[in-house]
Amino acid sequence: MNTYNLVVLDMAGTTVADGGLVERAFASAAGRLGVEPGSAEHATMLDYVRATMGESKISVFRHLFGDEAKARTANTAFEEAYGTLVDGGLIAPIPGAREAIEQLKAQGRTVVLSTGFARVTQDAILEALGWQDLVPLTLCPADAGGRGRPYPDMVLSAFLRTGAVDSVRDIAVAGDTSYDMLSGVRSGAGIVAGVLTGAHGNEALAEAGATHVLASVAELPDLISELEAGK
């Protein structure tokens, strides 16, 4: 009998390869607010963007610009730039990701895709990949009250909205960033798996509370099955 019947997966870097589009879209957004590429200010901001991969993008811009109006302008520019890049065919599934999702579903598990992007960007990614009907629920920060990672809200929203499991301990979370791990840990998920296909490495994922670190999400179905067999 399955234990981990709810699986919450991050998108960019975990199930979706975007080839560094976040940094390219950030450069466009920063430029709209007068931050020159190649400047010390731009370099400092980019370091922060890299360090906070996985966080809600509007939260990142609030920190960087310290002003709500500027943050919203930057966020809108970011979403527009990212959406244009996505429409240009510059994203692809992480190898084995779709197969892993299909395997998890075949095992009777409910799979939810979550992101720190806005809904318009998430939908653009899903459409570009032909994933609109791949899972029963997709979540962005706005769907969970506005707080993205490292808060646990999206994982807990998946728990509440799907009713797939009776306890948060029966949730499996997977992501490629420290913030994905913090979100999973804070939600109480029983499995918080880091994957090495995105922003952060083994050490950062482990320090943030990963219960397991995998080469990619393709390994997740077998890990869950093995853990269940050992119970």
C-alpha positions as CSV (number, residue, x, y, z in Angstrom):
1,M,0.0,0.0,0.0
2,N,1.3,3.5,-0.9
3,T,2.2,5.9,1.9
4,Y,3.4,9.0,-0.1
5,N,0.3,9.6,-2.2
6,L,0.9,13.3,-2.7
7,V,4.0,14.4,-4.6
8,V,4.7,18.2,-5.0
9,L,7.2,18.9,-7.7
10,D,9.0,22.2,-8.5
11,M,9.1,23.2,-12.1
12,A,12.1,25.2,-13.4
13,G,15.3,23.3,-12.6
14,T,13.4,20.2,-11.3
15,T,11.0,19.1,-14.0
16,V,11.7,21.8,-16.6
17,A,15.1,22.8,-18.0
18,D,15.1,26.5,-18.8
19,G,18.8,27.1,-19.7
20,G,19.4,30.1,-17.5
21,L,16.3,32.0,-18.7
22,V,15.7,33.4,-15.2
23,E,19.0,35.4,-15.4
24,R,18.2,36.6,-18.9
25,A,14.8,37.7,-17.9
26,F,16.1,39.4,-14.8
27,A,18.6,41.4,-16.9
28,S,15.7,42.7,-19.0
29,A,13.7,43.6,-15.9
30,A,16.6,45.3,-14.2
31,G,17.4,47.3,-17.4
32,R,13.8,48.6,-17.4
33,L,14.5,50.2,-14.0
34,G,17.8,51.7,-15.2
35,V,20.3,49.0,-13.8
36,E,23.0,48.8,-16.4
37,P,24.2,45.3,-17.5
38,G,27.9,44.9,-16.4
39,S,27.6,47.5,-13.6
40,A,28.5,46.6,-10.0
41,E,24.9,47.1,-9.0
42,H,23.7,44.6,-11.7
43,A,26.3,42.1,-10.5
44,T,25.2,42.4,-6.9
45,M,21.6,42.0,-7.8
46,L,22.3,39.0,-10.0
47,D,24.1,37.3,-7.1
48,Y,21.0,37.8,-5.0
49,V,18.8,36.4,-7.7
50,R,21.0,33.3,-7.9
51,A,21.1,32.9,-4.2
52,T,17.3,33.1,-3.9
53,M,16.3,30.8,-6.8
54,G,13.0,29.2,-6.0
55,E,11.6,32.2,-4.1
56,S,8.6,34.1,-5.4
57,K,9.9,36.5,-7.9
58,I,7.9,39.5,-6.6
59,S,9.5,38.9,-3.2
60,V,12.9,39.0,-4.8
61,F,12.2,42.3,-6.5
62,R,10.8,43.8,-3.3
63,H,14.1,43.1,-1.6
64,L,16.2,44.4,-4.5
65,F,14.3,47.6,-5.2
66,G,12.8,48.4,-1.7
67,D,9.8,50.0,-3.3
68,E,6.5,48.3,-4.1
69,A,5.9,50.2,-7.3
70,K,9.4,49.5,-8.6
71,A,9.1,45.9,-7.6
72,R,5.9,45.4,-9.5
73,T,7.3,47.1,-12.6
74,A,10.3,44.9,-12.4
75,N,8.2,41.8,-11.9
76,T,6.0,42.6,-14.9
77,A,9.1,43.1,-17.0
78,F,10.5,39.9,-15.8
79,E,7.4,37.9,-16.6
80,E,7.1,39.4,-20.0
81,A,10.7,38.7,-20.9
82,Y,10.5,35.1,-19.5
83,G,7.3,34.5,-21.4
84,T,8.9,35.7,-24.6
85,L,11.9,33.4,-24.1
86,V,9.5,30.5,-23.4
87,D,7.5,31.2,-26.5
88,G,10.8,31.1,-28.4
89,G,11.2,27.4,-27.6
90,L,14.0,27.8,-25.1
91,I,12.7,25.4,-22.5
92,A,12.4,21.6,-22.4
93,P,11.5,18.9,-19.9
94,I,14.3,17.7,-17.7
95,P,15.2,14.3,-19.2
96,G,13.0,11.6,-17.7
97,A,10.7,14.2,-15.9
98,R,7.5,13.5,-17.8
99,E,8.1,9.8,-17.5
100,A,8.7,10.1,-13.7
101,I,5.4,12.0,-13.4
102,E,3.6,9.4,-15.4
103,Q,5.1,6.6,-13.3
104,L,4.1,8.3,-10.1
105,K,0.5,8.7,-11.4
106,A,0.5,5.0,-12.5
107,Q,1.4,4.2,-8.9
108,G,-1.8,5.9,-7.8
109,R,-0.2,9.1,-6.5
110,T,-1.4,12.6,-7.0
111,V,1.2,14.9,-8.5
112,V,1.1,18.7,-8.2
113,L,3.5,21.1,-10.0
114,S,4.4,24.3,-8.2
115,T,6.5,27.4,-9.1
116,G,7.7,30.7,-7.8
117,F,6.6,32.3,-11.1
118,A,3.4,34.1,-11.6
119,R,0.4,32.2,-13.1
120,V,0.8,33.7,-16.5
121,T,4.4,32.4,-16.7
122,Q,3.5,29.0,-15.3
123,D,0.7,28.6,-17.9
124,A,3.1,29.7,-20.7
125,I,5.6,27.0,-19.6
126,L,2.9,24.3,-19.3
127,E,1.6,25.2,-22.8
128,A,5.0,25.2,-24.4
129,L,5.6,21.7,-23.1
130,G,2.1,20.4,-23.8
131,W,1.7,19.7,-20.1
132,Q,-1.6,21.5,-19.5
133,D,-3.4,18.2,-18.6
134,L,-0.4,16.3,-17.2
135,V,-1.3,16.8,-13.5
136,P,-4.6,17.6,-11.8
137,L,-3.3,20.7,-10.0
138,T,-0.6,23.4,-10.6
139,L,0.2,26.0,-8.1
140,C,1.9,29.4,-8.1
141,P,2.3,31.7,-5.0
142,A,-1.0,33.6,-5.8
143,D,-2.9,30.3,-5.5
144,A,-1.6,29.9,-2.0
145,G,-2.4,33.3,-0.6
146,G,0.5,35.1,-2.1
147,R,3.5,33.7,-0.2
148,G,5.9,31.6,-2.3
149,R,8.9,29.6,-1.1
150,P,10.6,29.3,1.4
151,Y,7.2,29.4,3.0
152,P,5.3,26.1,3.1
153,D,2.1,27.6,1.8
154,M,2.1,26.0,-1.7
155,V,2.8,22.5,-0.3
156,L,0.1,22.9,2.3
157,S,-2.3,24.2,-0.3
158,A,-1.7,21.1,-2.4
159,F,-2.4,19.0,0.8
160,L,-5.7,20.9,1.5
161,R,-6.9,21.1,-2.1
162,T,-6.2,17.6,-3.2
163,G,-7.2,15.7,-0.1
164,A,-4.8,13.0,-1.4
165,V,-3.3,12.1,2.0
166,D,-4.4,12.2,5.7
167,S,-1.1,13.6,7.1
168,V,1.5,16.0,5.9
169,R,4.1,13.3,6.7
170,D,2.7,11.4,3.7
171,I,3.8,14.2,1.3
172,A,6.9,14.0,-0.9
173,V,8.4,17.2,-2.1
174,A,11.1,17.6,-4.7
175,G,13.0,20.6,-5.9
176,D,16.4,22.0,-7.0
177,T,16.9,24.9,-4.6
178,S,17.5,25.6,-0.9
179,Y,14.1,27.3,-0.8
180,D,12.4,24.2,-2.2
181,M,13.9,22.3,0.7
182,L,12.9,24.8,3.3
183,S,9.4,24.9,2.0
184,G,9.2,21.1,2.2
185,V,10.7,20.9,5.7
186,R,8.4,23.6,7.0
187,S,5.3,21.9,5.6
188,G,6.2,18.7,7.5
189,A,6.6,16.6,4.4
190,G,8.0,13.1,5.0
191,I,10.2,13.2,1.9
192,V,12.1,16.4,0.9
193,A,14.2,15.4,-2.0
194,G,16.8,17.7,-3.6
195,V,17.7,17.2,-7.3
196,L,21.0,18.2,-8.9
197,T,19.6,19.4,-12.2
198,G,19.1,23.1,-11.2
199,A,20.3,26.0,-9.2
200,H,21.9,24.5,-6.1
201,G,24.3,21.7,-5.3
202,N,24.4,18.8,-2.9
203,E,25.8,20.8,0.1
204,A,23.3,23.6,-0.1
205,L,20.3,21.2,-0.5
206,A,21.5,19.1,2.4
207,E,22.0,22.2,4.6
208,A,18.5,23.4,3.9
209,G,17.1,20.1,5.1
210,A,16.9,17.7,2.2
211,T,16.1,14.2,3.4
212,H,17.6,12.8,0.1
213,V,19.6,14.3,-2.8
214,L,19.0,12.7,-6.2
215,A,20.8,13.2,-9.6
216,S,17.4,14.1,-11.0
217,V,13.6,13.8,-10.5
218,A,13.8,10.7,-12.7
219,E,15.0,8.8,-9.6
220,L,12.1,9.9,-7.4
221,P,9.5,7.2,-8.2
222,D,12.0,4.4,-7.3
223,L,13.1,6.3,-4.1
224,I,9.5,6.6,-2.9
225,S,8.8,2.9,-3.7
226,E,11.9,1.8,-1.9
227,L,11.1,3.9,1.2
228,E,7.6,2.5,1.3
229,A,8.9,-1.1,1.0
230,G,11.2,-0.5,3.9
231,K,8.4,0.6,6.2
